[in-house]
């Protein structure tokens, strides 16, 4: 099977602190992979390296076989990697429709953005997305007036609009009510049918909902173990990392 | 949205557009036809200067209000435009003669960069293009290294000081501290300080203001404008959506610089002189104050702010010359603390609704606009009331 992402001996060194330490990772295209790990395990740095925000000290990242070294963020995004941030990041002063329209723009160069009018295909895509994320009624209100959950949905909609091959989702359930968490979980599962997804999560209930395949556990910048959710949950090393060493 | 509603909305938009065009034409008529008849020459000249300052305010609004980059160095571009036109005026001489100040410093040969300014079309081009290129280059160097926020402001101010000191020290090139006087020179055979020339400059200023205003409207209304707002609000998100913000910021900064150049040229001929004083730090900061007073990211606010502050300055300093600076300081403090969105922002967000309510045109909103004007809530309420 095709590998969508391969990471070899990746080390990221922040002034002597190794946020990632000789990490190896790979995933098949079409897979939904959940990454868990205690605080400071390097989960967010891991996403930063894939999206080009942080350059690796050593090792390399291959996306569909292409080395991502020294490629700027916006080009990586155009290659087909979309990222959702931990807190929803949408453009608060723009309306929901305008938020989506900016991402749907096919040619993102300065002059074509300036001179070309939105194509009818793009307008239709925006309308379709509004329906998918269930924000049709609020299409014309500024994103600042949306609730937290609605912002999360809008941001996920903006990601889908990029039609990425690989979606990186950073703690989508953080700060949501139980009901909203389940909605977001269902949205991610439906997206997984057409995209490869890496989801980082803390909330074990949520992980159980979405982790149908493999789960990867990060600890101190390296992969601690990998496997099905039940296997990982019963792995003594994982229990130790999460709960501390059992008393002898 | 159902089609009926969409058509109604479209009609409303068209009507608003017509009203707006009517207002603009009316204002142009007042400023370009009526005021020149009513006002004495020196008042008209003053108004022309203020209107040309509001052009540079539009440029600042573009880069600061919309894109979120606070430039404290627009004096550079303003002065470059002014020097360009002043050099052309200085060269209106019989063949073989040099502008008289050169003889003071023993310069016999015209410096090479003066030659293009013999031609009027080249001068007009240069007044727009040179400040644009300088701004573009400065912007490219700064934005490529992802410098923003306070650091950007400091760098633009430092650049301003560099230009100020350079122009001050170059007697043999552009007459140093003394600057270039335009009032005693001719343009197309007219004395630049004559009533006819000044009236022409004034009319050109009004036209330039309208053209620049519509250019800014064009830039800020479509996708491009929304992307500028997006860069201001969350640049990282813009990058991860596949846009390279650097190009956009460089282009906007260059356009903003070119606009300042036009303003500088018009201001210079209506002032009668250009000196390196135009590149002093307080003047560039004052430009920012105009935009803050009028309201950021509202183009009309930049114009209103400039008119208010400058007219206030004129009248107050005529009657109480010693208190004007206190007034200016107080005005800035009041705007920052009480009206963070400026006068236009206050009108749009508060006064307009209040007025409509007093006139009985709109229900008063008791809770939050986000709740009471929420389309979903309104829809549900209507359905409940039907049942």
Interface residues (C-beta under 8 A of the other chain):
Chain A: X51 X53 X72 X73 X74 X77 X78 X82 X83 X85 X89 X90 X91 X92 X93 X94 X98 X101 X102 X103 X105 X108 X109 X110 X113 X114 X117 X118 X137 X138 X139 X140 X141 X145 X158 X162
Chain B: X1 X219 X222 X223 X224 X226 X227 X229 X230 X232 X233 X234 X236 X237 X239 X240 X241 X242 X243 X244 X247 X248 X251 X370 X373 X374 X375 X376 X379
